[in-house]
Amino acid sequence: MKILNAKICSNGQIFDGEVTVDGERIASVTPKETSSSSDETIIDAKGMYVIPGLLDVHFHGCVGYDTCDASKEAFDKAVYQERSWELLGEGQLYFDELRTNRLGKNVYEHVRKYFDLGYYLYDKLQFVPQQSFLWKIPQTSLDSNPALEQNPDNISDPNYPI
């Protein structure tokens, strides 16, 4: 496959050129168009920028997390940060924090910081949620469906002393 007529951003430069892809790998990046065989897939990228090798998670800068270093931890942190910006007002961040076991840590650090500063709205935590946290099923739901069983009591995350 060839991507033609692109503005290519590579090695700190922007130039007109083409990108050749072989399978799932970038085979070449050249500053001019070359001839192509008729059986190749051609993408006309006129007026578009191509950044070969960039994995763009709707990039906001990743606040210091390098997504190019190939470590799972750095990529996970960058994706989490990106999703936190995207999902902030949508009520979805809670589920990401719970799923990735960050909820307890974030709640604990936030409350502890402002409690230690003497903010009157903050009191010592009685409970720190952990990844296995389950909400209690409302009694009305239990009453209307006898097949349901109440979730067990949650225990506070032992990693954060209360």
PAMIRO-160939 format. One record per atom (N, C-alpha, C, CB): residue in three letters; z, x, y. Coordinates in steps of 0.05 Angstrom, whole numbers, padded with zeros to 5 digits, always signed. Glycine has a CB too. Layout:
N
ALAZXY
...
end
This chain:
162
MET+00000+00017-00023
MET+00000+00000+00000
MET+00000+00018+00025
MET+00024-00019+00000
LYS-00014+00009+00045
LYS-00014+00023+00070
LYS-00006+00005+00093
LYS-00042+00036+00076
ILE+00010+00016+00111
ILE+00017+00001+00135
ILE+00003+00015+00158
ILE+00049+00001+00140
LEU-00016+00001+00170
LEU-00034+00013+00190
LEU-00027+00004+00218
LEU-00063+00007+00184
ASN-00036+00019+00238
ASN-00034+00012+00266
ASN-00006+00010+00276
ASN-00049-00014+00272
ALA+00012+00023+00264
ALA+00041+00021+00271
ALA+00049+00041+00292
ALA+00058+00024+00246
LYS+00070+00035+00307
LYS+00084+00054+00323
LYS+00106+00064+00304
LYS+00096+00041+00350
ILE+00104+00089+00296
ILE+00122+00100+00276
ILE+00144+00116+00290
ILE+00107+00118+00256
CYS+00169+00110+00282
CYS+00192+00125+00292
CYS+00201+00143+00269
CYS+00215+00106+00302
SER+00198+00169+00272
SER+00205+00187+00251
SER+00211+00215+00262
SER+00182+00189+00230
ASN+00231+00228+00253
ASN+00239+00255+00261
ASN+00242+00257+00291
ASN+00219+00275+00251
GLY+00253+00236+00304
GLY+00258+00237+00333
GLY+00234+00232+00350
GLY+00270+00263+00340
GLN+00212+00224+00338
GLN+00187+00220+00353
GLN+00177+00192+00348
GLN+00166+00241+00346
ILE+00161+00182+00367
ILE+00147+00156+00363
ILE+00117+00162+00367
ILE+00157+00134+00384
PHE+00101+00155+00346
PHE+00073+00160+00347
PHE+00057+00139+00333
PHE+00066+00188+00335
ASP+00031+00135+00340
ASP+00014+00116+00326
ASP+00006+00129+00299
ASP-00011+00109+00343
GLY+00007+00113+00278
GLY+00000+00124+00253
GLY+00001+00103+00230
GLY+00017+00147+00246
GLU+00004+00114+00206
GLU+00006+00097+00182
GLU+00027+00107+00163
GLU-00022+00095+00169
VAL+00036+00089+00146
VAL+00055+00095+00125
VAL+00042+00087+00099
VAL+00083+00081+00129
THR+00042+00105+00080
THR+00032+00099+00053
THR+00055+00096+00034
THR+00012+00121+00043
VAL+00055+00074+00019
VAL+00077+00069+00000
VAL+00065+00069-00028
VAL+00091+00041+00007
ASP+00078+00083-00046
ASP+00070+00084-00074
ASP+00092+00073-00090
ASP+00063+00114-00083
GLY+00089+00049-00101
GLY+00110+00035-00116
GLY+00132+00027-00097
GLY+00121+00054-00138
GLU+00156+00038-00100
GLU+00178+00032-00082
GLU+00186+00056-00065
GLU+00202+00023-00098
ARG+00168+00076-00064
ARG+00174+00100-00049
ARG+00153+00105-00027
ARG+00175+00125-00068
ILE+00163+00117-00005
ILE+00145+00125+00017
ILE+00131+00150+00007
ILE+00160+00129+00044
ALA+00104+00148+00006
ALA+00088+00171-00004
ALA+00081+00190+00019
ALA+00063+00162-00018
SER+00074+00178+00043
SER+00067+00195+00066
SER+00070+00179+00092
SER+00038+00205+00063
VAL+00075+00194+00113
VAL+00075+00184+00140
VAL+00056+00202+00156
VAL+00104+00183+00153
THR+00035+00190+00166
THR+00015+00207+00179
THR+00009+00196+00207
THR-00011+00208+00163
PRO+00003+00214+00226
PRO-00001+00205+00253
PRO-00029+00194+00259
PRO+00003+00228+00271
LYS-00045+00189+00239
LYS-00071+00176+00243
LYS-00078+00160+00219
LYS-00093+00197+00250
GLU-00097+00142+00222
GLU-00106+00126+00199
GLU-00125+00142+00182
GLU-00119+00100+00209
THR-00122+00140+00156
THR-00141+00152+00137
THR-00156+00130+00123
THR-00126+00170+00117
SER-00176+00137+00109
SER-00192+00116+00095
SER-00175+00105+00072
SER-00219+00128+00084
SER-00180+00080+00066
SER-00165+00068+00044
SER-00184+00056+00024
SER-00145+00047+00054
SER-00176+00056-00001
SER-00193+00043-00021
SER-00190+00013-00019
SER-00186+00053-00049
SER-00210-00002-00029
SER-00210-00031-00027
SER-00188-00044-00043
SER-00237-00041-00034
ASP-00178-00030-00063
ASP-00157-00043-00080
ASP-00129-00039-00070
ASP-00159-00032-00108
GLU-00126-00026-00047
GLU-00100-00022-00035
GLU-00092-00047-00018
GLU-00099+00003-00017
THR-00066-00052-00018
THR-00056-00073-00001
THR-00053-00061+00027
THR-00028-00085-00011
ILE-00063-00075+00047
ILE-00062-00065+00074
ILE-00045-00084+00091
ILE-00091-00062+00086
ILE-00027-00073+00107
ILE-00011-00088+00126
ILE-00018-00078+00153
ILE+00020-00086+00120
ASP-00028-00096+00171
ASP-00034-00088+00198
ASP-00009-00092+00215
ASP-00058-00105+00209
ALA+00002-00070+00224
ALA+00027-00071+00239
ALA+00022-00066+00269
ALA+00047-00050+00228
LYS+00000-00075+00279
LYS-00007-00071+00307
LYS+00014-00084+00325
LYS-00035-00083+00313
GLY+00024-00068+00344
GLY+00045-00077+00362
GLY+00073-00077+00351
GLY+00038-00104+00371
MET+00076-00067+00326
MET+00102-00066+00313
MET+00112-00038+00309
MET+00102-00082+00287
TYR+00138-00035+00307
TYR+00150-00009+00301
TYR+00157-00007+00272
TYR+00175-00004+00319
VAL+00152+00016+00260
VAL+00160+00021+00232
VAL+00178+00045+00232
VAL+00134+00026+00214
ILE+00201+00042+00219
ILE+00220+00065+00216
ILE+00222+00070+00186
ILE+00248+00058+00229
PRO+00206+00089+00176
PRO+00206+00094+00147
PRO+00234+00102+00137
PRO+00186+00116+00141
GLY+00243+00089+00116
GLY+00268+00096+00103
GLY+00292+00083+00115
GLY+00271+00124+00104
LEU+00289+00068+00137
LEU+00313+00055+00149
LEU+00319+00029+00135
LEU+00308+00050+00179
LEU+00344+00026+00128
LEU+00354+00001+00117
LEU+00368-00013+00141
LEU+00373+00005+00093
ASP+00356-00033+00152
ASP+00366-00046+00176
ASP+00381-00071+00168
ASP+00343-00053+00195
VAL+00408-00071+00172
VAL+00424-00094+00167
VAL+00429-00109+00194
VAL+00451-00086+00153
HIS+00407-00113+00209
HIS+00409-00124+00236
HIS+00428-00107+00251
HIS+00419-00155+00236
PHE+00419-00083+00257
PHE+00434-00060+00265
PHE+00448-00064+00292
PHE+00416-00037+00267
HIS+00474-00059+00293
HIS+00489-00059+00318
HIS+00501-00031+00323
HIS+00511-00080+00318
GLY+00493-00012+00309
GLY+00503+00015+00313
GLY+00523+00025+00292
GLY+00516+00017+00339
CYS+00534+00007+00276
CYS+00551+00013+00253
CYS+00577+00028+00261
CYS+00537+00030+00233
VAL+00583+00029+00286
VAL+00608+00041+00297
VAL+00617+00065+00281
VAL+00630+00020+00297
GLY+00600+00084+00277
GLY+00607+00109+00264
GLY+00603+00110+00234
GLY+00634+00115+00271
TYR+00596+00088+00222
TYR+00591+00088+00193
TYR+00562+00096+00188
TYR+00598+00060+00180
ASP+00558+00117+00173
ASP+00531+00127+00168
ASP+00519+00113+00143
ASP+00531+00157+00165
THR+00500+00096+00147
THR+00488+00082+00125
THR+00467+00100+00111
THR+00474+00056+00134
CYS+00462+00123+00122
CYS+00442+00141+00110
CYS+00455+00162+00091
CYS+00426+00155+00132
ASP+00481+00162+00089
ASP+00494+00183+00073
ASP+00495+00176+00043
ASP+00521+00188+00083
ALA+00485+00152+00037
ALA+00483+00142+00009
ALA+00509+00138-00005
ALA+00467+00162-00007
SER+00532+00138+00010
SER+00557+00132-00004
SER+00561+00102-00003
SER+00581+00147+00009
LYS+00572+00091-00024
LYS+00577+00063-00026
LYS+00598+00055-00005
LYS+00587+00055-00054
GLU+00618+00071-00001
GLU+00640+00065+00018
GLU+00629+00062+00046
GLU+00661+00086+00017
ALA+00612+00081+00055
ALA+00602+00080+00083
ALA+00584+00056+00086
ALA+00586+00106+00090
PHE+00567+00050+00066
PHE+00550+00027+00068
PHE+00566+00001+00069
PHE+00529+00027+00045
ASP+00586-00001+00052
ASP+00603-00024+00050
ASP+00617-00029+00077
ASP+00624-00021+00028
LYS+00627-00008+00090
LYS+00641-00011+00115
LYS+00621-00020+00137
LYS+00654+00016+00124
ALA+00597-00009+00137
ALA+00577-00017+00156
ALA+00568-00046+00153
ALA+00552+00001+00154
VAL+00564-00055+00129
VAL+00557-00083+00124
VAL+00580-00101+00131
VAL+00549-00087+00094
TYR+00604-00094+00125
TYR+00627-00110+00132
TYR+00629-00113+00162
TYR+00653-00098+00120
GLN+00626-00090+00176
GLN+00628-00091+00206
GLN+00606-00109+00217
GLN+00626-00063+00218
GLU+00582-00106+00207
GLU+00559-00122+00216
GLU+00565-00152+00211
GLU+00533-00114+00202
ARG+00574-00159+00188
ARG+00579-00187+00181
ARG+00602-00197+00199
ARG+00586-00190+00152
SER+00621-00180+00205
SER+00643-00190+00222
SER+00633-00197+00250
SER+00665-00169+00225
TRP+00613-00182+00260
TRP+00601-00190+00286
TRP+00585-00215+00284
TRP+00584-00167+00297
GLU+00570-00217+00263
GLU+00552-00240+00259
GLU+00567-00266+00253
GLU+00532-00234+00237
LEU+00589-00264+00238
LEU+00602-00288+00228
LEU+00628-00295+00244
LEU+00609-00284+00199
LEU+00633-00280+00265
LEU+00658-00283+00280
LEU+00665-00312+00287
LEU+00657-00267+00305
GLY+00647-00326+00298
GLY+00652-00354+00307
GLY+00645-00375+00286
GLY+00638-00360+00332
GLU+00638-00367+00263
GLU+00628-00386+00243
GLU+00648-00392+00221
GLU+00602-00375+00230
GLY+00671-00381+00223
GLY+00692-00386+00203
GLY+00687-00374+00176
GLY+00695-00416+00199
GLN+00669-00354+00174
GLN+00663-00342+00149
GLN+00676-00315+00145
GLN+00633-00339+00146
LEU+00686-00303+00166
LEU+00698-00277+00164
LEU+00722-00277+00145
LEU+00706-00267+00192
TYR+00738-00298+00146
TYR+00761-00301+00128
TYR+00753-00296+00099
TYR+00774-00328+00131
PHE+00731-00308+00090
PHE+00723-00305+00062
PHE+00714-00277+00056
PHE+00702-00326+00056
ASP+00700-00264+00075
ASP+00692-00236+00071
ASP+00717-00219+00068
ASP+00674-00226+00094
GLU+00737-00223+00086
GLU+00761-00207+00085
GLU+00776-00211+00059
GLU+00779-00214+00109
LEU+00777-00236+00050
LEU+00791-00242+00025
LEU+00776-00230+00001
LEU+00795-00272+00021
ARG+00750-00233+00001
ARG+00734-00223-00022
ARG+00735-00193-00024
ARG+00705-00232-00018
THR+00736-00179-00001
THR+00736-00150-00001
THR+00764-00138+00000
THR+00719-00139+00022
ASN+00784-00156-00002
ASN+00812-00148-00002
ASN+00820-00134+00024
ASN+00818-00129-00026
ARG+00809-00142+00046
ARG+00816-00132+00072
ARG+00835-00151+00088
ARG+00791-00126+00089
LEU+00837-00176+00079
LEU+00852-00196+00094
LEU+00881-00188+00098
LEU+00850-00222+00079
GLY+00895-00181+00076
GLY+00923-00174+00079
GLY+00927-00150+00097
GLY+00934-00167+00052
LYS+00911-00129+00094
LYS+00913-00106+00111
LYS+00909-00113+00140
LYS+00893-00084+00102
ASN+00888-00128+00146
ASN+00882-00135+00174
ASN+00903-00152+00186
ASN+00855-00149+00176
VAL+00913-00172+00172
VAL+00935-00189+00182
VAL+00960-00173+00186
VAL+00940-00213+00162
TYR+00967-00157+00166
TYR+00991-00140+00168
TYR+00990-00122+00192
TYR+00994-00124+00142
GLU+00968-00107+00195
GLU+00966-00088+00217
GLU+00967-00102+00245
GLU+00941-00071+00215
HIS+00953-00124+00247
HIS+00953-00139+00272
HIS+00981-00149+00280
HIS+00933-00163+00270
VAL+00993-00163+00261
VAL+01020-00175+00267
VAL+01040-00152+00272
VAL+01029-00193+00244
ARG+01040-00131+00256
ARG+01059-00110+00259
ARG+01056-00096+00286
ARG+01056-00089+00237
LYS+01031-00092+00295
LYS+01026-00079+00321
LYS+01039-00096+00344
LYS+00996-00077+00326
TYR+01033-00121+00344
TYR+01043-00137+00366
TYR+01073-00144+00364
TYR+01027-00163+00368
PHE+01083-00145+00339
PHE+01112-00149+00335
PHE+01127-00124+00346
PHE+01119-00154+00305
ASP+01116-00100+00339
ASP+01129-00076+00348
ASP+01128-00072+00378
ASP+01115-00052+00334
LEU+01107-00084+00391
LEU+01105-00083+00420
LEU+01122-00104+00434
LEU+01076-00087+00428
GLY+01135-00121+00418
GLY+01153-00141+00429
GLY+01140-00166+00439
GLY+01168-00128+00451
TYR+01116-00172+00430
TYR+01103-00197+00438
TYR+01119-00221+00426
TYR+01073-00198+00429
TYR+01126-00240+00443
TYR+01143-00261+00434
TYR+01130-00280+00414
TYR+01153-00277+00458
LEU+01104-00281+00412
LEU+01091-00300+00394
LEU+01090-00289+00365
LEU+01062-00305+00403
TYR+01098-00264+00362
TYR+01096-00251+00335
TYR+01124-00248+00323
TYR+01082-00224+00337
ASP+01126-00255+00298
ASP+01151-00252+00283
ASP+01144-00235+00258
ASP+01163-00280+00275
LYS+01164-00226+00244
LYS+01159-00211+00219
LYS+01145-00229+00199
LYS+01186-00200+00207
LEU+01127-00217+00184
LEU+01112-00233+00164
LEU+01130-00241+00141
LEU+01088-00217+00154
GLN+01125-00264+00131
GLN+01139-00274+00107
GLN+01122-00271+00082
GLN+01148-00303+00111
PHE+01096-00266+00087
PHE+01076-00266+00065
PHE+01052-00250+00074
PHE+01069-00295+00056
VAL+01041-00233+00057
VAL+01016-00219+00063
VAL+00996-00226+00041
VAL+01021-00188+00064
PRO+00974-00240+00048
PRO+00955-00248+00027
PRO+00941-00224+00014
PRO+00934-00266+00039
GLN+00935-00227-00012
GLN+00920-00207-00026
GLN+00895-00220-00038
GLN+00938-00194-00048
GLN+00878-00204-00051
GLN+00852-00213-00060
GLN+00854-00237-00079
GLN+00838-00191-00074
SER+00876-00239-00094
SER+00878-00261-00113
SER+00890-00287-00101
SER+00896-00252-00136
PHE+00892-00287-00074
PHE+00903-00310-00060
PHE+00888-00336-00066
PHE+00903-00305-00030
LEU+00903-00357-00073
LEU+00891-00383-00078
LEU+00905-00404-00061
LEU+00893-00391-00108
TRP+00890-00420-00046
TRP+00902-00441-00031
TRP+00913-00462-00050
TRP+00881-00454-00012
LYS+00934-00475-00042
LYS+00945-00497-00057
LYS+00926-00521-00055
LYS+00974-00505-00046
ILE+00923-00535-00077
ILE+00907-00559-00077
ILE+00923-00582-00065
ILE+00897-00567-00107
PRO+00912-00596-00045
PRO+00927-00618-00033
PRO+00937-00638-00053
PRO+00910-00631-00011
GLN+00960-00649-00048
GLN+00972-00668-00067
GLN+00954-00693-00071
GLN+01000-00677-00057
THR+00941-00701-00049
THR+00923-00725-00052
THR+00900-00720-00071
THR+00912-00732-00024
SER+00891-00695-00072
SER+00869-00688-00091
SER+00880-00688-00119
SER+00857-00661-00084
LEU+00904-00677-00123
LEU+00916-00676-00149
LEU+00921-00705-00159
LEU+00943-00661-00149
ASP+00930-00722-00141
ASP+00936-00750-00149
ASP+00911-00765-00157
ASP+00950-00765-00126
SER+00888-00759-00143
SER+00864-00774-00149
SER+00848-00762-00173
SER+00846-00773-00124
ASN+00855-00739-00182
ASN+00841-00727-00204
ASN+00861-00714-00223
ASN+00820-00706-00194
PRO+00869-00728-00244
PRO+00889-00717-00263
PRO+00880-00692-00278
PRO+00897-00738-00282
ALA+00854-00686-00278
ALA+00844-00662-00292
ALA+00851-00636-00276
ALA+00814-00664-00296
LEU+00858-00639-00251
LEU+00864-00615-00234
LEU+00892-00606-00241
LEU+00861-00622-00205
GLU+00895-00579-00239
GLU+00921-00567-00242
GLU+00927-00551-00217
GLU+00923-00549-00267
GLN+00951-00553-00207
GLN+00958-00539-00183
GLN+00955-00508-00186
GLN+00986-00545-00174
ASN+00945-00495-00166
ASN+00943-00466-00167
ASN+00971-00454-00168
ASN+00927-00455-00142
PRO+00974-00431-00181
PRO+01000-00418-00183
PRO+01009-00408-00155
PRO+01000-00395-00203
ASP+01035-00404-00153
ASP+01045-00393-00128
ASP+01034-00365-00124
ASP+01076-00392-00128
ASN+01028-00360-00099
ASN+01017-00334-00091
ASN+01040-00315-00087
ASN+00999-00335-00067
ILE+01036-00289-00093
ILE+01056-00269-00087
ILE+01045-00251-00064
ILE+01063-00252-00112
SER+01064-00242-00048
SER+01056-00225-00025
SER+01045-00198-00036
SER+01080-00220-00007
ASP+01026-00187-00021
ASP+01013-00162-00028
ASP+01035-00139-00028
ASP+00989-00155-00010
PRO+01040-00127-00050
PRO+01061-00106-00051
PRO+01054-00081-00035
PRO+01066-00099-00080
ASN+01029-00078-00027
ASN+01021-00054-00011
ASN+01031-00055+00017
ASN+00991-00052-00011
TYR+01040-00078+00026
TYR+01049-00082+00054
TYR+01077-00093+00054
TYR+01030-00100+00070
PRO+01098-00076+00060
PRO+01125-00085+00059
PRO+01131-00105+00081
PRO+01145-00062+00061
ILE+01145-00127+00075
ILE+01152-00146+00095
ILE+01181-00145+00102
ILE+01144-00174+00086
end
